[in-house]
Amino acid sequence: MKKTLTRILVLSLFFGATWSAQAQEITVSAAASLTNAFTDIAKNFEKANPQHRVLLNFAGSGVLLQQIAKGAPVDIFASADSFTMNQASAKNLIVENSRFDFVANSLVVISAVNSPLKLTQLKDLTKKEVQRLALGNPDSVPVGRYSKTVLEQEKLWPELENKIIQTQNVRQSLDYVARGEVDAGFVYATDAALMADKVQVRFSVPTSEAILYPISLTQTGKANSAAQDFLIYLKSSDSMKVFKQYGFSAAN
């Protein structure tokens, strides 16, 4: 009896040690517009892999890049645009052969759901009734960069620049519009859908560059096998169902 109990104890300790050795944390820094989708996907991943824990950090893509460049212990970086990921690549912060585009989005102009403004095209934003316009900081927020590029192409930037209230990320723009603190704002279609009871999409904004989301292992995350597993999981049909639920489309 004692031998049996001893054997069980030894096996328990062995498997417990093996479990602990395999258990890993995965730190993911992702664009703010991915907040809801990544939160759900991380929970699903942890359910399928209970030995691992996913730590999520959301902010504007440019802010996340700065954090990684300053040594933040990040395993995976997901940006809302190729421009920011290209910067990460140029700084040798990512593992290039792990990079891929995983979802796509689109740009829209929104106003509060009860707004009396008539907005059907970009030119309408120059109306005197539109006094405050939320737009992500073009220097660090991809949605702001896309928006500014379109406005410059339409030669509307100089006329609208004084109306613009710069935000730290797309969710802040969404909140400003929902609370009526601005008259209109540029956000992604996926963000607008989250507050359909508080904001309305006035029109879609075509962009010359497709809005694609790239993701990659960082140099500090290349040795984390669990991080590699999480990247693979993002490509799964289960993950794509979550992305589509929140309005993202597959990256082509």
Secondary structure, 3 states (H helix, E strand, C coil): CHHHHHHHHHHHHHHHHHHHHHCCEEEEEEEHHHHHHHHHHHHHHHHHCCCCEEEEEEECHHHHHHHHHCCCCCCEEECCCHHHHHHHHHCCCECHHHCEEEEEECEEEEEECCCCCCCCCHHHHHCCCCCCEEEECCCCCHHHHHHHHHHHHCCCHHHHHHHEEEECCHHHHHHHHHCCCCCEEEEEHHHHHHCCCCEEEEEEECCCCCEEEEEEEECCCCCCHHHHHHHHHHCCHHHHHHHHHCCCEECC
